[in-house]
């Protein structure tokens, strides 16, 4: 469903969740 989760466990679909520069990984 395109959801990304940040290193802190918060999930969303915007770049703040999906940006690899923020240490995030897509599921």
C-alpha positions in Angstrom: 0.0 0.0 0.0 3.0 2.3 -0.3 3.3 2.9 3.4 6.7 3.7 4.8 7.8 3.4 8.4 10.5 5.6 10.1 13.2 4.5 12.4 10.9 5.5 15.3 8.1 3.3 14.2 5.8 6.0 12.8 4.3 5.2 9.4 3.0 7.3 6.5 3.2 7.9 2.8 4.8 11.3 2.6 8.5 12.0 2.1 9.1 12.6 5.8 8.4 9.0 6.4 9.8 7.6 3.1 13.0 9.7 2.8 16.1 7.5 3.2 17.9 10.7 4.4 15.7 10.5 7.5 16.8 6.9 8.1 13.6 5.4 6.9 12.9 2.2 5.0 9.9 1.3 2.8 8.1 -1.9 3.7 
